[in-house]
Amino acid sequence: MITYSFPTKIVLVTGSSRGIGAGVLSAFAKAGATCVLHFWDDPEGANRKDADTLAAELRVLANKPTIHVFSADVRNAAQVESLMKFVHEQCGGLDILVNNAGIVRDRTLKKMTLDEWHAVIQTNLDGVFHCCKYGVEVLRDGGRVVNIASVAGMVGFHGQTNYAAAKAGVIGMTRVLAKELARRQITVNAIAPGVIQTAMLGEIKPEVMAEYLKHIPIGRLGQPEDIANAVLFLASEESGYISGQVLPVTGGWI
């Protein structure tokens, strides 16, 4: 088993109060990185509660990682700029940016509202653009950007016009930024998760889930740890000659 170590690295994982983001942030914390736990402060306060709970759990790990917590709406460029300013002031810069924040609002094209379209595009695509635009200003040379895309952006699923379009856009953005940031030795890659066991799956009907499982040769749903392992590899020194790539983590679906 490969054990990664990031004791001198500053890591920001967007949308890391729960789900895949929490799994990725936890993996970096266990590997010794200084972590910035980002969340969106929803009106009900659920994300803040999850963020505070996760931060408290990580701070008592044996290696006593430093965990900073910051709220920002990735749809809002000014708030993202404030987030990156916070990272610079508190940590002196950034080494690894993981763009994970995202939402789903699944519905067929006929039934999808304009609000559902815009909500997903603004969060899942505009949000990644904002974080990359302002993130690279504080990202150190030789840094890493890992974007969490989706297998949906590669094959398209019924009822996900908005989500698939946004994730396909993230893949395109990844390939462009890999070229633009190469002169600074910053690598930019994307991971395309398949069906991962998170709370987001609660939005998928059981019969649809059963159909998904038929397409997974490994025979199980993915876990956040499966994505975290891939992210840590792409953030490591060993992946320094890999850039502009999309890594499907799908149990063999793709």
ZIHUCOR-V725746 format. One record per pair of residues at least 12 apart in sequence whose C-alpha atoms are under 8 Angstrom apart, sorted by sequence separation. I is the first residue (numbers start at 1). J is the second residue. If there is no record, write none. Layout:
I_J + I_J
This chain:
13_25 + 25_37 + 39_51 + 55_67 + 71_83 + 105_117 + 152_164 + 153_165 + 38_51 + 55_68 + 70_83 + 153_166 + 175_188 + 37_51 + 55_69 + 105_119 + 150_164 + 153_167 + 154_168 + 174_188 + 175_189 + 105_120 + 152_167 + 153_168 + 174_189 + 104_120 + 152_168 + 153_169 + 174_190 + 11_28 + 52_69 + 103_120 + 150_167 + 195_212 + 37_55 + 51_69 + 102_120 + 149_167 + 150_168 + 153_171 + 128_147 + 149_168 + 171_190 + 230_249 + 17_37 + 103_123 + 16_37 + 17_38 + 102_123 + 103_124 + 149_170 + 6_28 + 11_33 + 13_35 + 15_37 + 16_38 + 17_39 + 101_123 + 102_124 + 149_171 + 227_249 + 10_33 + 11_34 + 12_35 + 13_36 + 14_37 + 15_38 + 16_39 + 101_124 + 147_170 + 226_249 + 7_31 + 8_32 + 9_33 + 10_34 + 11_35 + 12_36 + 13_37 + 14_38 + 15_39 + 197_221 + 6_31 + 7_32 + 8_33 + 9_34 + 10_35 + 11_36 + 12_37 + 13_38 + 14_39 + 15_40 + 196_221 + 197_222 + 198_223 + 5_31 + 6_32 + 7_33 + 8_34 + 10_36 + 12_38 + 101_127 + 195_221 + 196_222 + 197_223 + 198_224 + 4_31 + 5_32 + 6_33 + 7_34 + 74_101 + 147_174 + 195_222 + 196_223 + 197_224 + 3_31 + 5_33 + 30_58 + 194_222 + 196_224 + 222_250 + 18_47 + 29_58 + 99_128 + 222_251 + 17_47 + 35_65 + 37_67 + 39_69 + 41_71 + 221_251 + 17_48 + 30_61 + 32_63 + 34_65 + 35_66 + 36_67 + 37_68 + 38_69 + 39_70 + 40_71 + 41_72 + 220_251 + 18_50 + 22_54 + 26_58 + 33_65 + 34_66 + 35_67 + 36_68 + 37_69 + 38_70 + 39_71 + 40_72 + 41_73 + 99_131 + 219_251 + 17_50 + 18_51 + 30_63 + 32_65 + 33_66 + 34_67 + 35_68 + 36_69 + 37_70 + 38_71 + 39_72 + 40_73 + 218_251 + 17_51 + 34_68 + 36_70 + 38_72 + 39_73 + 40_74 + 193_227 + 216_250 + 217_251 + 218_252 + 16_51 + 30_65 + 216_251 + 217_252 + 29_65 + 191_227 + 216_252 + 217_253 + 17_54 + 29_66 + 216_253 + 29_67 + 97_135 + 215_253 + 124_163 + 153_192 + 191_230 + 191_231 + 94_135 + 121_162 + 125_166 + 145_186 + 147_188 + 149_190 + 150_191 + 151_192 + 97_139 + 120_162 + 121_163 + 124_166 + 125_167 + 128_170 + 142_184 + 143_185 + 144_186 + 145_187 + 146_188 + 147_189 + 148_190 + 149_191 + 150_192 + 151_193 + 152_194 + 96_139 + 120_163 + 124_167 + 141_184 + 142_185 + 143_186 + 144_187 + 145_188 + 146_189 + 147_190 + 148_191 + 149_192 + 150_193 + 151_194 + 94_138 + 95_139 + 118_162 + 121_165 + 125_169 + 141_185 + 142_186 + 143_187 + 144_188 + 145_189 + 146_190 + 147_191 + 148_192 + 149_193 + 150_194 + 93_138 + 94_139 + 95_140 + 117_162 + 121_166 + 125_170 + 141_186 + 142_187 + 146_191 + 148_193 + 189_234 + 93_139 + 94_140 + 99_145 + 116_162 + 120_166 + 75_122 + 93_140 + 95_142 + 96_143 + 97_144 + 98_145 + 99_146 + 100_147 + 75_123 + 95_143 + 96_144 + 97_145 + 98_146 + 99_147 + 100_148 + 74_123 + 81_130 + 94_143 + 95_144 + 96_145 + 97_146 + 98_147 + 99_148 + 80_130 + 81_131 + 84_134 + 88_138 + 96_146 + 98_148 + 108_158 + 109_159 + 36_87 + 75_126 + 76_127 + 80_131 + 84_135 + 87_138 + 108_159 + 74_126 + 75_127 + 107_159 + 108_160 + 109_161 + 74_127 + 77_130 + 81_134 + 85_138 + 106_159 + 107_160 + 108_161 + 187_240 + 189_242 + 74_128 + 76_130 + 80_134 + 84_138 + 106_160 + 107_161 + 187_241 + 189_243 + 190_244 + 192_246 + 194_248 + 75_130 + 105_160 + 106_161 + 187_242 + 188_243 + 189_244 + 190_245 + 191_246 + 192_247 + 193_248 + 194_249 + 195_250 + 74_130 + 106_162 + 187_243 + 188_244 + 189_245 + 190_246 + 191_247 + 192_248 + 193_249 + 194_250 + 74_131 + 105_162 + 106_163 + 187_244 + 188_245 + 189_246 + 190_247 + 191_248 + 192_249 + 193_250 + 194_251 + 105_163 + 189_247 + 191_249 + 192_250 + 104_163 + 194_253 + 178_243 + 179_244 + 178_244 + 177_244 + 175_243 + 176_244 + 175_244 + 174_244 + 175_245 + 174_245 + 171_246 + 21_100 + 20_100 + 21_101 + 10_91 + 12_94 + 10_93 + 11_94 + 10_94 + 11_95 + 12_96 + 13_97 + 14_98 + 15_99 + 16_100 + 9_94 + 10_95 + 11_96 + 12_97 + 13_98 + 14_99 + 15_100 + 16_101 + 146_231 + 9_95 + 10_96 + 11_97 + 12_98 + 13_99 + 14_100 + 15_101 + 9_96 + 11_98 + 13_100 + 14_101 + 15_102 + 146_234 + 146_235 + 144_234 + 145_235 + 144_235 + 104_200 + 151_248 + 150_248 + 151_250 + 151_254 + 96_235 + 20_198 + 19_198 + 19_199 + 19_200 + 27_225 + 24_224 + 23_224 + 24_225 + 27_228 + 23_225 + 27_229 + 21_224 + 24_227 + 20_224 + 23_227 + 24_228 + 28_232 + 19_224 + 20_225 + 23_228 + 24_229 + 27_232 + 20_227 + 24_231 + 20_228 + 4_232 + 4_233 + 4_236
